[in-house]
Amino acid sequence: MSASNSCKDSASRSNYDSVRDVNDKLQNMSMGDVLVCANCGKEGISDNMNTCNKCKQVKYCNAVCKKVHKKKHKKDCEEHIRLAAEKHNDELRRIAKLHDIELFKQPPQLYEDCPICFLLLPSLATGRRYMTCCGKVICSGCSYAPVYDHQGNEVDNDKCPFCRTPESTSREETIERDKKRMEADDAEAFHITGYSYYQGTGGYPQDYVKALESYHRAGELGYAEAYTNIGHAYMDGRGAEIDKKKAIHFYELAAMGGSVEGRYYLGLEEEYAGNTIRALKHYMISTGGGHNKSLNNIKKKYTDGYATKEDYFEALQSYQVYLGETKSIQRDKAAAADEEYRCY
C-alpha cells in the first residue's frame, strides 16, 4: 500500500470517529435535554443553563439573560408557584383522606379468643393473663378457675391452666422463661419485658431505653398494644425525647392494629386540639372494643351538648354487645374474688 493511500485511510478513520462521536452524543441526548433560553431564544443543554430559582420552570443561557428577563417573567413565575402549591395541597388532602379511611375503619381484633373457654378475651388488661410457659393468653376467669386432671379431679391451682406447667418459683426462672419466649419471637413476651423494664419490676431494673427497645420489637412482631406504650414514651419523654407528633403516630399505629387504649388516647389528643367530631369517632370505635373510659367520655359529651342522643345510644349498644361477647359466670366469679381479675 502506498503512503498516500495510508494517509487517506487514516484521515477517513479520523473523520469517521469524529462523526460517530457526534452521533453518539446526539443519540444519548434526549429531546428534553435541549432547551431554549427564555430571553434570547438560544438553544442550550439543560445542565449548562441557568434556571429560575423560584419556579424552576424556565431556563436561560447565562446569568445576564436571566437578569434581563426577570421582570417579564415575574407574573408567569408567580403563577407557576401558585399552581405548584395548589397541586401540592391537593396531594396532601388526598393523602390525608386515604389515611383517615384507614384510621377510622373497623380495626382487627387485638386478641384471639381464650384458648380454654373460647370466649372473646377482654380488652381490659386485668381480664387476661399471659403464660410465659407456653405463650398463651388466657382470660382471668380461666386463670382463676380450679384446675382438673384428665379424670376430672381438682388438682393444685399452681399450674398453667393450658399446658399444666407448674408456675415459676423464682424471679430468675420467670426471666429465663421470658428469654425463651423472646427467642421464639413471641411479641407478647417482648411487650411484657418492656413493661417490666419500664416499671422496674419482676427482677428487671428500671430502664426506659430498654423498655422502648422491647416495645418496638413487640410492635414489629405484630403486637399493636406495644405501640400505645411507645406513644406514651414519646409523649412523656421516657426513653426518648418528647415528640408529640411521633407519639400520635404510634397511637395511630396502635389504634389501626386494634388497640382500644391507643385509640382512646387519640381521642383525647383530638379533644385537646378542639376536633370534637374526630374525638367522638375514636371514642365510638374504642367503646365498641370494650373501653369503658371512652363510653364515659361520650356520655360527658352528650351531657355537654357535643354529642347527640343517638351517638350515646349507639355507644351504649356497642358496649353491651361487647359485654355479651366477653361476660361469663366464671369471669364474674374471678372479678368478685379479686379486683385484679376484673374483665370490664
Sequence and secondary structure as in RCSB ss.txt:
>XXXX:A:sequence
MSASNSCKDSASRSNYDSVRDVNDKLQNMSMGDVLVCANCGKEGISDNMNTCNKCKQVKYCNAVCKKVHKKKHKK
DCEEHIRLAAEKHNDELRRIAKLHDIELFKQPPQLYEDCPICFLLLPSLATGRRYMTCCGKVICSGCSYAPVYDH
QGNEVDNDKCPFCRTPESTSREETIERDKKRMEADDAEAFHITGYSYYQGTGGYPQDYVKALESYHRAGELGYAE
AYTNIGHAYMDGRGAEIDKKKAIHFYELAAMGGSVEGRYYLGLEEEYAGNTIRALKHYMISTGGGHNKSLNNIKK
KYTDGYATKEDYFEALQSYQVYLGETKSIQRDKAAAADEEYRCY
>XXXX:A:secstr
  HHHHHHHHHHHHHHHHHHHHHHHHHHS GGGEEE TTT  EEEGGGSEE TTT   EESSHHHHHHTHHHHHH
HHHHHHHHHHHHHHHHHHHHHHHHHHHHHS    SS   TTT     SSGGGEEE TTT  EEEHHHHHS EE T
TS EE SSB TTT  B  SSHHHHHHHHHHHHHTT HHHHHHHHHHHHHT TT    HHHHHHHHHHHHHTT TH
HHHHHHHHHHHTSSS   HHHHHHHHHHHHHTT HHHHHHHHHHHHHTT HHHHHHHHHHHHHTT HHHHHHHHH
HHHHTSS HHHHHHHHHHHHHHHHHH  HHHHHHHHH GGG   
